[in-house]
Amino acid sequence: MKRVSFAEFGGPDVLQLVDAEEPHAGPGQIRVAVRAAGVNPIDWRIREGQFQKVRPVELPAGVGQDASGVVDEVGEGVDGVEVGDRVFGRGSCTYAEFAVLSAWARMPEGLTFEEAAGYPSVVETALRILREVGVRPGQTLLVSGAAGGVGSAVLQIARDRGITVIGTAGAANQDYLRSLGALATTYGEGWVERVRQLGRVGRVGRVDRGGRGGRGDHVNTADAADAALDLAGSGVIRELIELTGDPRKVISIADLTAPQLGARYSGVTGNVPEALAEAAGLISRGKLHIPVAKSYALAEAAVAHIDSRAGHTRGRRVVVV
């Protein structure tokens, strides 16, 4: 079979499309004929060797952890799924014609393979960090770098839970954030004050709706938001702490230095099967949709990594097999 692999750490040029032996499903696993694979920042971070000290990989190594496809092999002890089922989930070496998944769910009706491949990691991450940051219905959440895959999921899940969201993104993505229910503003000079102004708008809206503030029975007037998430790693942890008033209310998934300022870094995967099941439910109810910003062929994996590293995504990027 064909798969994308790298034999040394480095830039996108180390990625090669090679012939490889087909993997097989072990106990508790399934194998899929891959139709599409999600492109995640962790893919190129691993390729660059950023996680070798905490998550070492043996070279040569495959690429990718998210995929959608058709089940063609079921491992020992696996129930509830059969050969021929359309699924999406998480596994390893998913930029390939065949891949083994360790967590999966059936694809909701109406979802394309390209769309489905973009959900697993971003939805697990979104659900995990919303839980970890502890934001509740009626409170305000600030999301820095809100237009990408994780941001798209966070905004929609938060809206479904009755949480007001302030999102920052580039000028081209302002209408997109508003379409997902967020109070939107651009980053760049003056963004902190713009967020404060939006925080005041959000508080007024909460009072008008008879809502409660984030601390007891009163509306929070001291800070712009009750909690904040850094999804882009653009060096804004200090500002997010200032806007929430408490470093413990700030979580980053992209800035490894966040703990140095008292904020938290979230990088430990949670319950993926549970997250996939919740995602399927949200999608089926029309409460969650993450668009595909761009698709790439297997041979274009390097370009996909270049684009992913550049950021400014609206939704997801996927590799189509």
Contacts in CASP RR format, 6 or more apart in sequence:
PFRMAT RR
TARGET T0000
AUTHOR 0000-0000-0000
METHOD contacts of the structure
MODEL  1
MKRVSFAEFGGPDVLQLVDAEEPHAGPGQIRVAVRAAGVNPIDWRIREGQ
FQKVRPVELPAGVGQDASGVVDEVGEGVDGVEVGDRVFGRGSCTYAEFAV
LSAWARMPEGLTFEEAAGYPSVVETALRILREVGVRPGQTLLVSGAAGGV
GSAVLQIARDRGITVIGTAGAANQDYLRSLGALATTYGEGWVERVRQLGR
VGRVGRVDRGGRGGRGDHVNTADAADAALDLAGSGVIRELIELTGDPRKV
ISIADLTAPQLGARYSGVTGNVPEALAEAAGLISRGKLHIPVAKSYALAE
AAVAHIDSRAGHTRGRRVVVV
1 19 0 8 1.000
1 20 0 8 1.000
1 21 0 8 1.000
1 22 0 8 1.000
1 96 0 8 1.000
1 97 0 8 1.000
1 98 0 8 1.000
2 17 0 8 1.000
2 18 0 8 1.000
2 19 0 8 1.000
2 20 0 8 1.000
2 96 0 8 1.000
2 97 0 8 1.000
2 298 0 8 1.000
3 17 0 8 1.000
3 18 0 8 1.000
3 20 0 8 1.000
3 62 0 8 1.000
3 93 0 8 1.000
3 95 0 8 1.000
3 96 0 8 1.000
3 97 0 8 1.000
3 298 0 8 1.000
4 15 0 8 1.000
4 16 0 8 1.000
4 17 0 8 1.000
4 18 0 8 1.000
4 62 0 8 1.000
4 63 0 8 1.000
4 95 0 8 1.000
4 96 0 8 1.000
4 298 0 8 1.000
4 301 0 8 1.000
4 319 0 8 1.000
5 15 0 8 1.000
5 16 0 8 1.000
5 17 0 8 1.000
5 18 0 8 1.000
5 20 0 8 1.000
5 60 0 8 1.000
5 61 0 8 1.000
5 62 0 8 1.000
5 63 0 8 1.000
6 14 0 8 1.000
6 15 0 8 1.000
6 16 0 8 1.000
6 47 0 8 1.000
6 59 0 8 1.000
6 60 0 8 1.000
6 61 0 8 1.000
6 62 0 8 1.000
6 63 0 8 1.000
7 14 0 8 1.000
7 16 0 8 1.000
7 59 0 8 1.000
7 60 0 8 1.000
8 14 0 8 1.000
8 59 0 8 1.000
9 47 0 8 1.000
9 48 0 8 1.000
9 49 0 8 1.000
9 52 0 8 1.000
9 59 0 8 1.000
10 47 0 8 1.000
10 48 0 8 1.000
10 49 0 8 1.000
11 44 0 8 1.000
11 47 0 8 1.000
11 48 0 8 1.000
11 305 0 8 1.000
12 44 0 8 1.000
12 47 0 8 1.000
12 301 0 8 1.000
12 302 0 8 1.000
12 303 0 8 1.000
12 305 0 8 1.000
12 306 0 8 1.000
13 302 0 8 1.000
14 47 0 8 1.000
15 47 0 8 1.000
15 63 0 8 1.000
15 301 0 8 1.000
15 302 0 8 1.000
15 305 0 8 1.000
17 298 0 8 1.000
17 299 0 8 1.000
17 301 0 8 1.000
20 96 0 8 1.000
22 98 0 8 1.000
23 31 0 8 1.000
23 93 0 8 1.000
23 98 0 8 1.000
23 99 0 8 1.000
23 100 0 8 1.000
24 31 0 8 1.000
24 73 0 8 1.000
24 100 0 8 1.000
25 31 0 8 1.000
25 73 0 8 1.000
25 74 0 8 1.000
25 75 0 8 1.000
25 78 0 8 1.000
25 100 0 8 1.000
26 75 0 8 1.000
26 76 0 8 1.000
26 100 0 8 1.000
27 75 0 8 1.000
27 76 0 8 1.000
27 77 0 8 1.000
28 75 0 8 1.000
28 76 0 8 1.000
28 77 0 8 1.000
28 78 0 8 1.000
28 102 0 8 1.000
29 75 0 8 1.000
29 78 0 8 1.000
29 100 0 8 1.000
29 101 0 8 1.000
29 102 0 8 1.000
30 71 0 8 1.000
30 73 0 8 1.000
30 74 0 8 1.000
30 75 0 8 1.000
30 78 0 8 1.000
30 81 0 8 1.000
30 87 0 8 1.000
30 100 0 8 1.000
30 101 0 8 1.000
30 104 0 8 1.000
31 71 0 8 1.000
31 72 0 8 1.000
31 73 0 8 1.000
31 74 0 8 1.000
31 75 0 8 1.000
31 98 0 8 1.000
31 99 0 8 1.000
31 100 0 8 1.000
31 101 0 8 1.000
32 67 0 8 1.000
32 68 0 8 1.000
32 69 0 8 1.000
32 70 0 8 1.000
32 71 0 8 1.000
32 72 0 8 1.000
32 87 0 8 1.000
32 98 0 8 1.000
32 99 0 8 1.000
32 101 0 8 1.000
32 104 0 8 1.000
33 69 0 8 1.000
33 70 0 8 1.000
33 72 0 8 1.000
33 97 0 8 1.000
33 98 0 8 1.000
34 67 0 8 1.000
34 68 0 8 1.000
34 69 0 8 1.000
34 94 0 8 1.000
34 96 0 8 1.000
34 97 0 8 1.000
34 98 0 8 1.000
34 99 0 8 1.000
34 321 0 8 1.000
35 67 0 8 1.000
35 68 0 8 1.000
35 69 0 8 1.000
35 70 0 8 1.000
35 113 0 8 1.000
35 114 0 8 1.000
35 117 0 8 1.000
35 320 0 8 1.000
35 321 0 8 1.000
36 67 0 8 1.000
36 68 0 8 1.000
36 69 0 8 1.000
36 113 0 8 1.000
36 114 0 8 1.000
36 116 0 8 1.000
36 117 0 8 1.000
36 118 0 8 1.000
36 295 0 8 1.000
36 318 0 8 1.000
36 319 0 8 1.000
36 320 0 8 1.000
36 321 0 8 1.000
37 64 0 8 1.000
37 66 0 8 1.000
37 67 0 8 1.000
37 68 0 8 1.000
37 94 0 8 1.000
37 95 0 8 1.000
37 96 0 8 1.000
37 99 0 8 1.000
37 117 0 8 1.000
37 318 0 8 1.000
37 319 0 8 1.000
37 321 0 8 1.000
38 64 0 8 1.000
38 66 0 8 1.000
38 67 0 8 1.000
38 94 0 8 1.000
38 117 0 8 1.000
38 118 0 8 1.000
38 120 0 8 1.000
38 121 0 8 1.000
38 316 0 8 1.000
38 317 0 8 1.000
38 318 0 8 1.000
38 319 0 8 1.000
39 296 0 8 1.000
39 304 0 8 1.000
39 305 0 8 1.000
39 308 0 8 1.000
39 316 0 8 1.000
39 317 0 8 1.000
39 318 0 8 1.000
39 319 0 8 1.000
40 64 0 8 1.000
40 65 0 8 1.000
40 66 0 8 1.000
40 121 0 8 1.000
40 122 0 8 1.000
40 308 0 8 1.000
41 254 0 8 1.000
41 308 0 8 1.000
41 309 0 8 1.000
42 51 0 8 1.000
42 65 0 8 1.000
42 121 0 8 1.000
43 63 0 8 1.000
43 64 0 8 1.000
43 65 0 8 1.000
43 95 0 8 1.000
43 305 0 8 1.000
43 308 0 8 1.000
44 305 0 8 1.000
44 308 0 8 1.000
44 309 0 8 1.000
45 51 0 8 1.000
46 55 0 8 1.000
46 57 0 8 1.000
46 61 0 8 1.000
46 63 0 8 1.000
47 63 0 8 1.000
47 305 0 8 1.000
51 57 0 8 1.000
61 93 0 8 1.000
62 92 0 8 1.000
62 93 0 8 1.000
62 95 0 8 1.000
62 96 0 8 1.000
63 93 0 8 1.000
63 94 0 8 1.000
63 95 0 8 1.000
63 301 0 8 1.000
64 92 0 8 1.000
64 93 0 8 1.000
64 94 0 8 1.000
64 95 0 8 1.000
65 90 0 8 1.000
65 91 0 8 1.000
65 92 0 8 1.000
65 94 0 8 1.000
65 120 0 8 1.000
65 121 0 8 1.000
66 88 0 8 1.000
66 89 0 8 1.000
66 90 0 8 1.000
66 91 0 8 1.000
66 94 0 8 1.000
66 117 0 8 1.000
66 118 0 8 1.000
66 119 0 8 1.000
66 120 0 8 1.000
66 121 0 8 1.000
67 88 0 8 1.000
67 89 0 8 1.000
67 90 0 8 1.000
67 91 0 8 1.000
67 94 0 8 1.000
67 99 0 8 1.000
67 101 0 8 1.000
67 117 0 8 1.000
67 120 0 8 1.000
68 86 0 8 1.000
68 87 0 8 1.000
68 88 0 8 1.000
68 89 0 8 1.000
68 107 0 8 1.000
68 113 0 8 1.000
68 114 0 8 1.000
68 116 0 8 1.000
68 117 0 8 1.000
68 118 0 8 1.000
69 86 0 8 1.000
69 87 0 8 1.000
69 88 0 8 1.000
69 113 0 8 1.000
69 116 0 8 1.000
70 84 0 8 1.000
70 85 0 8 1.000
70 86 0 8 1.000
70 87 0 8 1.000
71 81 0 8 1.000
71 82 0 8 1.000
71 83 0 8 1.000
71 84 0 8 1.000
71 85 0 8 1.000
71 86 0 8 1.000
71 87 0 8 1.000
72 83 0 8 1.000
72 84 0 8 1.000
72 98 0 8 1.000
73 83 0 8 1.000
74 81 0 8 1.000
74 82 0 8 1.000
74 83 0 8 1.000
81 87 0 8 1.000
81 104 0 8 1.000
81 106 0 8 1.000
85 106 0 8 1.000
86 106 0 8 1.000
86 107 0 8 1.000
86 113 0 8 1.000
86 116 0 8 1.000
87 101 0 8 1.000
87 104 0 8 1.000
87 105 0 8 1.000
87 106 0 8 1.000
87 107 0 8 1.000
88 104 0 8 1.000
88 105 0 8 1.000
88 107 0 8 1.000
88 111 0 8 1.000
88 116 0 8 1.000
88 117 0 8 1.000
88 118 0 8 1.000
88 119 0 8 1.000
88 120 0 8 1.000
88 276 0 8 1.000
89 101 0 8 1.000
89 103 0 8 1.000
89 104 0 8 1.000
89 105 0 8 1.000
89 119 0 8 1.000
89 120 0 8 1.000
89 272 0 8 1.000
89 276 0 8 1.000
90 101 0 8 1.000
90 102 0 8 1.000
90 103 0 8 1.000
90 104 0 8 1.000
90 120 0 8 1.000
90 121 0 8 1.000
90 124 0 8 1.000
90 272 0 8 1.000
90 276 0 8 1.000
91 99 0 8 1.000
91 100 0 8 1.000
91 101 0 8 1.000
91 102 0 8 1.000
91 103 0 8 1.000
92 99 0 8 1.000
92 100 0 8 1.000
92 102 0 8 1.000
93 99 0 8 1.000
93 100 0 8 1.000
95 298 0 8 1.000
95 301 0 8 1.000
95 319 0 8 1.000
96 298 0 8 1.000
96 321 0 8 1.000
97 321 0 8 1.000
102 272 0 8 1.000
103 120 0 8 1.000
103 272 0 8 1.000
103 273 0 8 1.000
103 276 0 8 1.000
104 273 0 8 1.000
104 276 0 8 1.000
105 273 0 8 1.000
105 276 0 8 1.000
105 277 0 8 1.000
105 279 0 8 1.000
105 280 0 8 1.000
106 280 0 8 1.000
107 113 0 8 1.000
107 116 0 8 1.000
107 280 0 8 1.000
108 280 0 8 1.000
108 281 0 8 1.000
108 283 0 8 1.000
108 284 0 8 1.000
109 284 0 8 1.000
111 283 0 8 1.000
113 320 0 8 1.000
114 292 0 8 1.000
114 295 0 8 1.000
114 318 0 8 1.000
114 320 0 8 1.000
115 289 0 8 1.000
115 290 0 8 1.000
115 291 0 8 1.000
115 292 0 8 1.000
117 316 0 8 1.000
117 318 0 8 1.000
117 319 0 8 1.000
118 149 0 8 1.000
118 290 0 8 1.000
118 292 0 8 1.000
118 316 0 8 1.000
118 318 0 8 1.000
119 153 0 8 1.000
119 276 0 8 1.000
119 279 0 8 1.000
119 283 0 8 1.000
119 290 0 8 1.000
120 272 0 8 1.000
120 275 0 8 1.000
120 276 0 8 1.000
120 279 0 8 1.000
122 149 0 8 1.000
122 150 0 8 1.000
122 151 0 8 1.000
122 152 0 8 1.000
122 153 0 8 1.000
122 290 0 8 1.000
122 316 0 8 1.000
123 153 0 8 1.000
123 275 0 8 1.000
123 276 0 8 1.000
123 278 0 8 1.000
123 279 0 8 1.000
123 288 0 8 1.000
124 269 0 8 1.000
124 270 0 8 1.000
124 271 0 8 1.000
124 272 0 8 1.000
124 275 0 8 1.000
124 276 0 8 1.000
125 150 0 8 1.000
125 153 0 8 1.000
125 253 0 8 1.000
125 266 0 8 1.000
126 150 0 8 1.000
126 151 0 8 1.000
126 153 0 8 1.000
126 154 0 8 1.000
126 157 0 8 1.000
127 153 0 8 1.000
127 157 0 8 1.000
127 275 0 8 1.000
127 278 0 8 1.000
128 266 0 8 1.000
128 269 0 8 1.000
128 270 0 8 1.000
128 275 0 8 1.000
129 150 0 8 1.000
129 154 0 8 1.000
129 229 0 8 1.000
129 251 0 8 1.000
129 253 0 8 1.000
129 266 0 8 1.000
130 141 0 8 1.000
130 154 0 8 1.000
130 157 0 8 1.000
130 158 0 8 1.000
130 161 0 8 1.000
132 251 0 8 1.000
132 264 0 8 1.000
132 266 0 8 1.000
133 141 0 8 1.000
133 227 0 8 1.000
133 228 0 8 1.000
133 229 0 8 1.000
133 249 0 8 1.000
133 250 0 8 1.000
133 251 0 8 1.000
134 227 0 8 1.000
135 141 0 8 1.000
135 158 0 8 1.000
135 163 0 8 1.000
135 226 0 8 1.000
135 227 0 8 1.000
136 163 0 8 1.000
136 214 0 8 1.000
137 161 0 8 1.000
137 162 0 8 1.000
137 163 0 8 1.000
138 162 0 8 1.000
138 163 0 8 1.000
138 164 0 8 1.000
138 206 0 8 1.000
138 211 0 8 1.000
138 212 0 8 1.000
138 213 0 8 1.000
138 214 0 8 1.000
139 163 0 8 1.000
139 164 0 8 1.000
139 213 0 8 1.000
139 214 0 8 1.000
139 220 0 8 1.000
139 226 0 8 1.000
139 227 0 8 1.000
140 163 0 8 1.000
140 164 0 8 1.000
140 165 0 8 1.000
140 166 0 8 1.000
140 199 0 8 1.000
140 202 0 8 1.000
140 203 0 8 1.000
140 206 0 8 1.000
140 214 0 8 1.000
140 220 0 8 1.000
140 224 0 8 1.000
140 225 0 8 1.000
140 226 0 8 1.000
140 227 0 8 1.000
141 154 0 8 1.000
141 158 0 8 1.000
141 163 0 8 1.000
141 164 0 8 1.000
141 165 0 8 1.000
141 166 0 8 1.000
141 225 0 8 1.000
141 226 0 8 1.000
141 227 0 8 1.000
141 228 0 8 1.000
141 229 0 8 1.000
142 165 0 8 1.000
142 166 0 8 1.000
142 167 0 8 1.000
142 168 0 8 1.000
142 195 0 8 1.000
142 224 0 8 1.000
142 225 0 8 1.000
142 227 0 8 1.000
142 228 0 8 1.000
142 229 0 8 1.000
142 240 0 8 1.000
142 243 0 8 1.000
142 244 0 8 1.000
143 151 0 8 1.000
143 154 0 8 1.000
143 155 0 8 1.000
143 165 0 8 1.000
143 166 0 8 1.000
143 167 0 8 1.000
143 168 0 8 1.000
143 182 0 8 1.000
143 228 0 8 1.000
143 229 0 8 1.000
143 231 0 8 1.000
144 167 0 8 1.000
144 168 0 8 1.000
144 187 0 8 1.000
144 228 0 8 1.000
144 229 0 8 1.000
144 230 0 8 1.000
144 231 0 8 1.000
144 232 0 8 1.000
144 233 0 8 1.000
144 234 0 8 1.000
144 236 0 8 1.000
144 240 0 8 1.000
145 151 0 8 1.000
145 167 0 8 1.000
145 168 0 8 1.000
145 169 0 8 1.000
145 187 0 8 1.000
145 230 0 8 1.000
145 231 0 8 1.000
145 232 0 8 1.000
145 234 0 8 1.000
146 152 0 8 1.000
146 154 0 8 1.000
146 155 0 8 1.000
146 165 0 8 1.000
146 167 0 8 1.000
146 168 0 8 1.000
146 169 0 8 1.000
146 177 0 8 1.000
146 182 0 8 1.000
146 184 0 8 1.000
146 231 0 8 1.000
147 169 0 8 1.000
147 170 0 8 1.000
147 173 0 8 1.000
147 176 0 8 1.000
147 177 0 8 1.000
147 312 0 8 1.000
147 313 0 8 1.000
147 314 0 8 1.000
147 315 0 8 1.000
148 169 0 8 1.000
148 231 0 8 1.000
148 311 0 8 1.000
148 313 0 8 1.000
148 314 0 8 1.000
148 315 0 8 1.000
148 316 0 8 1.000
149 290 0 8 1.000
149 313 0 8 1.000
149 315 0 8 1.000
149 316 0 8 1.000
150 231 0 8 1.000
150 253 0 8 1.000
151 231 0 8 1.000
152 180 0 8 1.000
152 290 0 8 1.000
152 291 0 8 1.000
152 314 0 8 1.000
152 315 0 8 1.000
152 316 0 8 1.000
153 288 0 8 1.000
153 290 0 8 1.000
154 165 0 8 1.000
154 229 0 8 1.000
154 231 0 8 1.000
155 165 0 8 1.000
155 167 0 8 1.000
155 177 0 8 1.000
155 180 0 8 1.000
155 181 0 8 1.000
155 182 0 8 1.000
156 180 0 8 1.000
156 282 0 8 1.000
156 287 0 8 1.000
156 288 0 8 1.000
156 289 0 8 1.000
157 282 0 8 1.000
157 287 0 8 1.000
157 288 0 8 1.000
158 165 0 8 1.000
159 165 0 8 1.000
159 180 0 8 1.000
159 181 0 8 1.000
159 182 0 8 1.000
160 282 0 8 1.000
160 287 0 8 1.000
160 288 0 8 1.000
164 183 0 8 1.000
164 202 0 8 1.000
164 205 0 8 1.000
164 206 0 8 1.000
165 181 0 8 1.000
165 182 0 8 1.000
165 183 0 8 1.000
166 182 0 8 1.000
166 183 0 8 1.000
166 184 0 8 1.000
166 185 0 8 1.000
166 195 0 8 1.000
166 198 0 8 1.000
166 199 0 8 1.000
166 202 0 8 1.000
166 224 0 8 1.000
166 225 0 8 1.000
167 177 0 8 1.000
167 182 0 8 1.000
167 183 0 8 1.000
167 184 0 8 1.000
167 185 0 8 1.000
168 184 0 8 1.000
168 185 0 8 1.000
168 186 0 8 1.000
168 187 0 8 1.000
168 191 0 8 1.000
168 195 0 8 1.000
169 176 0 8 1.000
169 177 0 8 1.000
169 184 0 8 1.000
169 186 0 8 1.000
169 187 0 8 1.000
170 186 0 8 1.000
170 187 0 8 1.000
170 312 0 8 1.000
171 186 0 8 1.000
172 312 0 8 1.000
172 314 0 8 1.000
173 184 0 8 1.000
173 312 0 8 1.000
173 314 0 8 1.000
174 184 0 8 1.000
174 185 0 8 1.000
174 186 0 8 1.000
175 184 0 8 1.000
176 314 0 8 1.000
177 184 0 8 1.000
178 184 0 8 1.000
183 198 0 8 1.000
183 199 0 8 1.000
183 201 0 8 1.000
183 202 0 8 1.000
185 191 0 8 1.000
185 194 0 8 1.000
185 195 0 8 1.000
185 198 0 8 1.000
186 194 0 8 1.000
187 234 0 8 1.000
187 236 0 8 1.000
191 239 0 8 1.000
192 239 0 8 1.000
192 242 0 8 1.000
192 243 0 8 1.000
195 224 0 8 1.000
195 225 0 8 1.000
195 243 0 8 1.000
196 224 0 8 1.000
196 243 0 8 1.000
198 224 0 8 1.000
199 224 0 8 1.000
199 225 0 8 1.000
200 224 0 8 1.000
203 213 0 8 1.000
203 219 0 8 1.000
203 220 0 8 1.000
203 221 0 8 1.000
206 212 0 8 1.000
206 213 0 8 1.000
206 219 0 8 1.000
207 219 0 8 1.000
211 219 0 8 1.000
212 218 0 8 1.000
212 219 0 8 1.000
213 219 0 8 1.000
213 220 0 8 1.000
213 226 0 8 1.000
214 220 0 8 1.000
214 226 0 8 1.000
215 226 0 8 1.000
220 226 0 8 1.000
222 245 0 8 1.000
223 243 0 8 1.000
223 244 0 8 1.000
223 245 0 8 1.000
224 243 0 8 1.000
224 244 0 8 1.000
225 243 0 8 1.000
225 244 0 8 1.000
226 244 0 8 1.000
226 249 0 8 1.000
227 244 0 8 1.000
227 249 0 8 1.000
227 250 0 8 1.000
227 251 0 8 1.000
228 240 0 8 1.000
228 241 0 8 1.000
228 243 0 8 1.000
228 244 0 8 1.000
228 249 0 8 1.000
228 250 0 8 1.000
228 251 0 8 1.000
229 250 0 8 1.000
229 251 0 8 1.000
229 252 0 8 1.000
229 253 0 8 1.000
230 236 0 8 1.000
230 237 0 8 1.000
230 240 0 8 1.000
230 250 0 8 1.000
230 251 0 8 1.000
230 252 0 8 1.000
230 253 0 8 1.000
230 254 0 8 1.000
230 255 0 8 1.000
230 258 0 8 1.000
230 263 0 8 1.000
231 252 0 8 1.000
231 253 0 8 1.000
231 254 0 8 1.000
232 254 0 8 1.000
232 311 0 8 1.000
233 252 0 8 1.000
233 254 0 8 1.000
233 255 0 8 1.000
234 254 0 8 1.000
235 255 0 8 1.000
237 250 0 8 1.000
237 252 0 8 1.000
237 255 0 8 1.000
237 257 0 8 1.000
237 258 0 8 1.000
237 261 0 8 1.000
237 263 0 8 1.000
238 261 0 8 1.000
240 250 0 8 1.000
240 263 0 8 1.000
241 247 0 8 1.000
241 250 0 8 1.000
241 261 0 8 1.000
241 262 0 8 1.000
241 263 0 8 1.000
244 250 0 8 1.000
247 261 0 8 1.000
247 262 0 8 1.000
247 263 0 8 1.000
248 262 0 8 1.000
248 263 0 8 1.000
248 264 0 8 1.000
250 258 0 8 1.000
250 262 0 8 1.000
250 263 0 8 1.000
250 264 0 8 1.000
251 258 0 8 1.000
251 263 0 8 1.000
251 264 0 8 1.000
251 265 0 8 1.000
251 266 0 8 1.000
252 258 0 8 1.000
252 263 0 8 1.000
252 264 0 8 1.000
252 265 0 8 1.000
252 266 0 8 1.000
253 265 0 8 1.000
253 266 0 8 1.000
253 267 0 8 1.000
255 265 0 8 1.000
256 265 0 8 1.000
258 264 0 8 1.000
258 265 0 8 1.000
259 265 0 8 1.000
279 288 0 8 1.000
281 287 0 8 1.000
282 288 0 8 1.000
283 289 0 8 1.000
290 315 0 8 1.000
290 316 0 8 1.000
291 314 0 8 1.000
291 315 0 8 1.000
291 316 0 8 1.000
292 315 0 8 1.000
292 316 0 8 1.000
292 317 0 8 1.000
292 318 0 8 1.000
293 313 0 8 1.000
293 314 0 8 1.000
293 315 0 8 1.000
293 316 0 8 1.000
293 317 0 8 1.000
294 304 0 8 1.000
294 307 0 8 1.000
294 317 0 8 1.000
294 318 0 8 1.000
295 317 0 8 1.000
295 318 0 8 1.000
295 319 0 8 1.000
295 320 0 8 1.000
296 303 0 8 1.000
296 304 0 8 1.000
296 317 0 8 1.000
296 318 0 8 1.000
296 319 0 8 1.000
296 320 0 8 1.000
297 319 0 8 1.000
297 320 0 8 1.000
298 319 0 8 1.000
298 320 0 8 1.000
298 321 0 8 1.000
300 319 0 8 1.000
301 319 0 8 1.000
304 317 0 8 1.000
304 319 0 8 1.000
307 313 0 8 1.000
307 317 0 8 1.000
308 317 0 8 1.000
END
